[in-house]
Amino acid sequence: MIGVSAMVGTRGAKIATGALAVMVVAAGIVAAWYRATYHAWPGSAPDRMHWCGRDYQPDGPAQTWRQITAREPLPIRAEGQYPPHGWWGKQLFAVSPRMVHGPGEPCAMVLYLRTGPSSYQGYSLEGGP
């Protein structure tokens, strides 16, 4: 004969298993939405970026800050993070003479995404200016 405490324990395990399954499905849906929106799985570098109303594609291997600043004639400015939402965003830099990009102003031709302590992935504008 099964005691009352054994039945309560079994019921609690079923509830916990169901709650865990719901959380796993919800995490999967959020990860799929994130991938569709930002072209990367959470925590990884995107295979393309959408910024300033334009699309950017990866441009060669990651580089150090010294390599980047040595080859860029214009200032490189911090523009925020990408993706713009969430704690997992990586620092985003733009090669641009202006700090703020308003509506109708030109977008940067090159972006750099900080992918590590001394590693920056370059992204170039798709389709030209």
N, C-alpha and C positions, 0 to 999 in steps of 0.2 A: 504494500500500500504506500502511495506517495503522500508525504506530509505536505502541509500547507506551505512551509518555508521552501520546499523544493519546487512547488508550482510557481511561487512568487519569483524565485531565482530564474526559472526557465522563461517566465514572461518578461522579466527585466532584460535577460540576454537577447530575446527576440526584439525588444524595443531598441536596445543599443545597436544591434546589427542593422535594423532598419534605418536608424538615424545615421549610422556610418555609411550605408549605401546611398542615402540621399545626399550626404555631404560629398561623397566621391563623384556622383553624377553632377552635382552643382559645380564642383571644381573643374570637371571636364568641360562643362558648358562655358564657364568663364574663360578657361584656357583656349578653347576653340574660338570664342569671340575675340579674345586678345590677339590670336594669330591672324584672324581675318582682318582685324582693324590695323594692327601695327606691323604685320609681315614678319613676325618672330614669335617664338614661344616665350613666355615670361622668363626674364633673366638672361636671354640670349640677344646677340646683336642682330638687327633686322637685315633681311636680304634686300630691302629697299625702304626708303623713308619718305613720308609725306610731310613737308614743312613749308610754310609760307605759301600755301596753295599750289605747290609744285612737287613733283616726284624726283627723288634722288636715288642713284644706284651706287653700289660699292665701287670704289676706285682703287684697285690694287691691294696689296697686303697692308696690315696695320703698321704704323710708324711711331717713332718716339716724338715727343714735343720738339726736341732739337732738330730732327729731320724736317718736321713740318714748318717750323718758323724759318729755317734756312732757305726753303724753296718758295715760300709765299711772299710776294711783294707787298700785299695789302695787310692791314692789321687783322689779327684773328681775335674775335671777341666771343665771350661767353654769351650764349643766347637762352640758356635755360636747361631743360632736360628733355630727353626723348626716351620713351613716350612721355607726354606731358602730365600724365596722371599716374599715381601710385608711387610707392616707396622704392620701386625697383628701377626707376628711370635713371638713365646714364647722362652725364654732363654733355651738352651739345655746344659746339663752337661753330662760328661761321666766319668765312673769309669775307670781310665787308668793311668798307670805309665808314659805314654808319652803324650806330648802336641799335636803333629801333627801326623796325620795318613796319610802316603803316600801309594802309590800303593804297594801291596804285604805285607804290615804290618798288624798285627792282629787288629781286631776291638774290641771295648769295649764289654764286656759281658752284662753290665747294663748301661742304660741311664736314666737320670732324666729330665723331662720337667717341667719347672716352670709354674704352672697353677693358681697361686694366689700370694698374698704378702708373705705368709709363707707356701705355699703348693707346693709340688713337686710330680708328678706322675712318678713312676718307670716303666721302660720298660726293659724286658729281651730279650736276643737274641733268636730268634726262631731257632730250629734245632741244637743248640750247636755250639761249636767252629769249 
